[in-house]
Amino acid sequence: MKLLTVTEREAGQRLDKMLAKYLNLAGKGFIYKMIRKKNITLNGRRCDGSEKLEEGDQIRLFLSDETIGRFSSVPVQPVKKTSLDVIYEDENILLINKPCGMLSQKAAESDVSLVEYITAYLLETGAMTEEDLKTFRPSVCNRLDRNTSGIVIAGKTLGGLQAMGAVLKDRSLHKYYQCIVKGRVETPCRIRGYLRKNPAANQVSVFKDPVPDSQAIETEYIPLSVGSAYTRLQVTLITGRSHQIRAHLASIGRPILGDPKYGDPVLNREIRQKYGVSTQLLHSWKLVMPDAVPEPCAGLAGRSFTAPLPKDFERVMAGEKL
């Protein structure tokens, strides 16, 4: 018999969802059969799998150690040591300053993403154990392109993931980016357009008027410093679409420096030669939490967090007096 006691990390999910994580090599049919036969109980009573779990609930699996071992495995992908730039951490969430070049989540099974580094970090610090990973996996709540740096929110508990997911979904959490673009931009502006994605090429196109399969987009920017040839902008996404900032700015003749997909190739070569910049100068710089945040993250209400600009930014800003 195996006893599982629901922790704060796992509370809030359905029983069958937690069992599917713990017995991750078993099919749903096996799990529901064990529930029907009362080989799995919740708080000593019969259950059907739909119950929402609370902290302290006790799940008993009247299964042999051999059966549990056969159906329960925790694949932990080994990663080389890296020091995560942790901006903020509590019992429920992490705020990470993601470096340029790192995936937020896996795109292929062989990828090593920020999620794998977060998992390794939590295991190294003792915040989680491999046994914990059988019923809960840390994950990111928002994603940044591989070559965009800056703040990524990660959930250490299901409650943390749900709370941050809620404020991201209702757009009450405000995200501010910084970038350096071609040309002089001297006045704030809110621009609109229509974006169409080409999934096969992982690329988007921006249009002034609606076209088939396009979505309306809106982007706001404020010049922070203006140089002779470049401008540093603060950018806010009014809508949040794939590659929106990069493609929208490029569509108005203000490509981001270093952007390999939507940028100016001649300009990119110049800044690579002059400043050693080989990636796009786009950084998720600041998060401002709303005045009300769901539990268990209510204590974050009204707080703001910033991630320092990368060295590439600093070199260009110093050289161009931005």
Secondary structure, 3 states (H helix, E strand, C coil): CEEEECCCCCCCCEHHHHHHHHCCCCCHHHHHHHHHCCCEEECCECCCCCCECCCCCEEEECCCHHHHHHHCCCCCCCCCCCCCCEEEECCCEEEEEECCCCCCCCCCCCCCCHHHHHHHHHHHHCCCCCCHHHCCCCEECCCCCCCCEEEEEEECCHHHHHHHHHHHHCCCCEEEEEEEEECCCCCCEEEEEEEEEECCCCEEEEECCCCCCCEEEEEEEEEEEECCCEEEEEEEECCCCCCHHHHHHHHCCCCECCCCCCCCHHHHHHHHHHHCCCCCCEEEEEEECCCCCCCCCHHHCCCEEECCCCHHHHHHHHHHCC
